[in-house]
Amino acid sequence: MVKAVKIISLPPERWPEAKRLRLEALRGAPTAFASSFADEEAFVDEIWIARLRSAFKRDGNLTLYAEVEGELIGMAGAGWSAKAKLRHVAEVYSVYISPARRGLGIASQLMRRLLDELSTLPQLEKVCLTVNRAGQPAISLYQRFGFEKVGMARRELCVDGQYYDLLYMERFLESG
């Protein structure tokens, strides 16, 4: 039986939990992220705190977490620019679900809430993302939410000497 999943934003004082989940993601799925475990493991605590302080739909960022019985099991974020020429575009990043919780629809819950939140920002018209071309479950998730493939960067990501292609995907937000 699937326990109730809450989709939440985290206050800065919960930074150790956010750090744990992020490092779990980077260690367990290194080809899904541009950052590396080694890079982020070295971050001082203030960086983790600052990330959460800027993750509440202000400062051009929004990060949501999936929580079950007080345990963080997933995350998804988006960022957007304040620059006049780019302020209409948000970029999705850091989508991750703990392995034991995959296949339960939690990523869909996170994506739905993230897109709902982004659609409340009047300047945003488009949402884009990059995804490893080998990550079919992630690609399928994004396609279910209306993202379309619009390009590919070959050999864009290098993990342990192996190169991976990244797909560019986008979708337009529905105007009110």
DATA-V430056 format. One record per residue. N is the residue number from 1. RES is the residue in three letters. PHI is phi in whole degrees, 0 to 359 (NA if undefined). OMEGA is omega as a letter, one per 30 degrees, with the letter a starting at -180 (NA if undefined). D_FIRST is the distance of its C-alpha to the first C-alpha in Angstrom with 1 decimal. Layout:
n=N res=RES phi=PHI omega=OMEGA d_first=D_FIRST
n=N res=RES phi=PHI omega=OMEGA d_first=D_FIRST
This chain:
n=1 res=MET phi=NA omega=l d_first=0.0
n=2 res=VAL phi=278 omega=l d_first=3.8
n=3 res=LYS phi=285 omega=a d_first=6.3
n=4 res=ALA phi=298 omega=l d_first=9.5
n=5 res=VAL phi=260 omega=l d_first=11.9
n=6 res=LYS phi=254 omega=l d_first=15.5
n=7 res=ILE phi=257 omega=a d_first=18.3
n=8 res=ILE phi=224 omega=l d_first=21.3
n=9 res=SER phi=262 omega=a d_first=24.8
n=10 res=LEU phi=255 omega=l d_first=25.7
n=11 res=PRO phi=286 omega=a d_first=28.8
n=12 res=PRO phi=304 omega=a d_first=31.2
n=13 res=GLU phi=291 omega=l d_first=30.7
n=14 res=ARG phi=264 omega=a d_first=27.2
n=15 res=TRP phi=303 omega=l d_first=29.0
n=16 res=PRO phi=299 omega=l d_first=28.1
n=17 res=GLU phi=289 omega=l d_first=24.4
n=18 res=ALA phi=297 omega=l d_first=25.4
n=19 res=LYS phi=298 omega=a d_first=27.8
n=20 res=ARG phi=302 omega=a d_first=25.2
n=21 res=LEU phi=294 omega=a d_first=22.9
n=22 res=ARG phi=298 omega=l d_first=25.9
n=23 res=LEU phi=293 omega=l d_first=27.4
n=24 res=GLU phi=301 omega=a d_first=24.2
n=25 res=ALA phi=297 omega=a d_first=24.4
n=26 res=LEU phi=293 omega=l d_first=28.1
n=27 res=ARG phi=285 omega=a d_first=28.0
n=28 res=GLY phi=277 omega=a d_first=25.1
n=29 res=ALA phi=224 omega=a d_first=26.1
n=30 res=PRO phi=297 omega=a d_first=29.8
n=31 res=THR phi=272 omega=l d_first=30.7
n=32 res=ALA phi=261 omega=a d_first=28.5
n=33 res=PHE phi=226 omega=l d_first=30.5
n=34 res=ALA phi=283 omega=l d_first=34.2
n=35 res=SER phi=281 omega=l d_first=34.1
n=36 res=SER phi=248 omega=l d_first=34.0
n=37 res=PHE phi=303 omega=a d_first=32.4
n=38 res=ALA phi=300 omega=l d_first=35.9
n=39 res=ASP phi=299 omega=a d_first=37.1
n=40 res=GLU phi=277 omega=l d_first=34.3
n=41 res=GLU phi=298 omega=a d_first=34.0
n=42 res=ALA phi=280 omega=a d_first=37.7
n=43 res=PHE phi=300 omega=l d_first=37.1
n=44 res=VAL phi=285 omega=a d_first=38.3
n=45 res=ASP phi=305 omega=a d_first=36.1
n=46 res=GLU phi=300 omega=l d_first=38.0
n=47 res=ILE phi=293 omega=l d_first=36.8
n=48 res=TRP phi=296 omega=l d_first=33.1
n=49 res=ILE phi=296 omega=a d_first=34.0
n=50 res=ALA phi=298 omega=l d_first=36.1
n=51 res=ARG phi=300 omega=a d_first=33.3
n=52 res=LEU phi=288 omega=l d_first=31.1
n=53 res=ARG phi=297 omega=a d_first=34.1
n=54 res=SER phi=261 omega=a d_first=34.7
n=55 res=ALA phi=255 omega=a d_first=31.2
n=56 res=PHE phi=244 omega=l d_first=31.2
n=57 res=LYS phi=60 omega=l d_first=32.7
n=58 res=ARG phi=228 omega=a d_first=36.1
n=59 res=ASP phi=58 omega=l d_first=38.3
n=60 res=GLY phi=75 omega=a d_first=37.0
n=61 res=ASN phi=221 omega=l d_first=33.4
n=62 res=LEU phi=212 omega=l d_first=29.9
n=63 res=THR phi=235 omega=l d_first=27.0
n=64 res=LEU phi=245 omega=a d_first=23.4
n=65 res=TYR phi=233 omega=l d_first=20.6
n=66 res=ALA phi=262 omega=a d_first=16.8
n=67 res=GLU phi=229 omega=l d_first=15.5
n=68 res=VAL phi=233 omega=l d_first=12.4
n=69 res=GLU phi=48 omega=l d_first=13.4
n=70 res=GLY phi=82 omega=a d_first=16.9
n=71 res=GLU phi=255 omega=l d_first=16.5
n=72 res=LEU phi=285 omega=a d_first=17.9
n=73 res=ILE phi=235 omega=a d_first=16.0
n=74 res=GLY phi=193 omega=l d_first=18.1
n=75 res=MET phi=204 omega=l d_first=21.3
n=76 res=ALA phi=202 omega=a d_first=23.7
n=77 res=GLY phi=228 omega=l d_first=27.3
n=78 res=ALA phi=210 omega=l d_first=30.4
n=79 res=GLY phi=223 omega=l d_first=34.0
n=80 res=TRP phi=212 omega=a d_first=37.1
n=81 res=SER phi=267 omega=l d_first=40.8
n=82 res=ALA phi=271 omega=a d_first=43.3
n=83 res=LYS phi=294 omega=a d_first=46.0
n=84 res=ALA phi=305 omega=a d_first=47.5
n=85 res=LYS phi=280 omega=a d_first=47.3
n=86 res=LEU phi=238 omega=a d_first=43.6
n=87 res=ARG phi=292 omega=l d_first=42.0
n=88 res=HIS phi=272 omega=a d_first=40.6
n=89 res=VAL phi=241 omega=l d_first=38.3
n=90 res=ALA phi=250 omega=l d_first=35.0
n=91 res=GLU phi=239 omega=l d_first=33.5
n=92 res=VAL phi=279 omega=l d_first=29.8
n=93 res=TYR phi=209 omega=l d_first=29.2
n=94 res=SER phi=57 omega=l d_first=26.8
n=95 res=VAL phi=279 omega=a d_first=23.7
n=96 res=TYR phi=203 omega=l d_first=21.2
n=97 res=ILE phi=231 omega=l d_first=17.6
n=98 res=SER phi=304 omega=a d_first=16.9
n=99 res=PRO phi=308 omega=a d_first=16.6
n=100 res=ALA phi=293 omega=a d_first=13.3
n=101 res=ARG phi=251 omega=a d_first=11.7
n=102 res=ARG phi=286 omega=l d_first=13.7
n=103 res=GLY phi=81 omega=a d_first=12.9
n=104 res=LEU phi=252 omega=l d_first=10.1
n=105 res=GLY phi=87 omega=a d_first=12.9
n=106 res=ILE phi=290 omega=l d_first=13.7
n=107 res=ALA phi=299 omega=l d_first=17.2
n=108 res=SER phi=295 omega=l d_first=17.7
n=109 res=GLN phi=298 omega=l d_first=16.8
n=110 res=LEU phi=297 omega=a d_first=19.3
n=111 res=MET phi=296 omega=l d_first=21.9
n=112 res=ARG phi=301 omega=a d_first=21.8
n=113 res=ARG phi=295 omega=l d_first=22.4
n=114 res=LEU phi=299 omega=l d_first=25.0
n=115 res=LEU phi=294 omega=l d_first=26.9
n=116 res=ASP phi=299 omega=l d_first=26.8
n=117 res=GLU phi=296 omega=l d_first=28.3
n=118 res=LEU phi=297 omega=a d_first=30.8
n=119 res=SER phi=291 omega=l d_first=31.9
n=120 res=THR phi=276 omega=l d_first=33.0
n=121 res=LEU phi=268 omega=a d_first=35.6
n=122 res=PRO phi=299 omega=a d_first=38.7
n=123 res=GLN phi=283 omega=a d_first=40.3
n=124 res=LEU phi=277 omega=l d_first=37.5
n=125 res=GLU phi=238 omega=a d_first=37.9
n=126 res=LYS phi=221 omega=l d_first=36.3
n=127 res=VAL phi=235 omega=l d_first=33.4
n=128 res=CYS phi=233 omega=l d_first=33.9
n=129 res=LEU phi=197 omega=l d_first=32.2
n=130 res=THR phi=240 omega=a d_first=32.9
n=131 res=VAL phi=215 omega=l d_first=30.6
n=132 res=ASN phi=300 omega=a d_first=31.3
n=133 res=ARG phi=300 omega=l d_first=32.4
n=134 res=ALA phi=277 omega=a d_first=30.5
n=135 res=GLY phi=269 omega=a d_first=27.2
n=136 res=GLN phi=302 omega=l d_first=26.2
n=137 res=PRO phi=301 omega=l d_first=22.5
n=138 res=ALA phi=292 omega=l d_first=23.8
n=139 res=ILE phi=300 omega=l d_first=26.6
n=140 res=SER phi=298 omega=l d_first=24.4
n=141 res=LEU phi=302 omega=a d_first=22.4
n=142 res=TYR phi=296 omega=l d_first=25.7
n=143 res=GLN phi=295 omega=l d_first=27.1
n=144 res=ARG phi=298 omega=l d_first=24.3
n=145 res=PHE phi=262 omega=l d_first=25.5
n=146 res=GLY phi=88 omega=l d_first=29.1
n=147 res=PHE phi=285 omega=l d_first=30.4
n=148 res=GLU phi=240 omega=l d_first=33.2
n=149 res=LYS phi=288 omega=a d_first=34.8
n=150 res=VAL phi=235 omega=l d_first=38.3
n=151 res=GLY phi=175 omega=a d_first=39.5
n=152 res=MET phi=213 omega=l d_first=39.1
n=153 res=ALA phi=251 omega=a d_first=40.6
n=154 res=ARG phi=279 omega=l d_first=41.4
n=155 res=ARG phi=51 omega=a d_first=41.1
n=156 res=GLU phi=277 omega=a d_first=40.0
n=157 res=LEU phi=244 omega=l d_first=37.6
n=158 res=CYS phi=237 omega=l d_first=38.8
n=159 res=VAL phi=236 omega=l d_first=36.5
n=160 res=ASP phi=51 omega=l d_first=38.2
n=161 res=GLY phi=82 omega=l d_first=41.1
n=162 res=GLN phi=254 omega=a d_first=39.0
n=163 res=TYR phi=263 omega=l d_first=39.2
n=164 res=TYR phi=227 omega=l d_first=36.6
n=165 res=ASP phi=274 omega=l d_first=37.1
n=166 res=LEU phi=246 omega=l d_first=35.5
n=167 res=LEU phi=267 omega=l d_first=34.8
n=168 res=TYR phi=261 omega=l d_first=35.7
n=169 res=MET phi=229 omega=l d_first=33.6
n=170 res=GLU phi=209 omega=l d_first=34.1
n=171 res=ARG phi=210 omega=l d_first=33.3
n=172 res=PHE phi=261 omega=l d_first=35.2
n=173 res=LEU phi=281 omega=l d_first=33.8
n=174 res=GLU phi=280 omega=l d_first=34.6
n=175 res=SER phi=279 omega=a d_first=37.4
n=176 res=GLY phi=296 omega=NA d_first=37.2
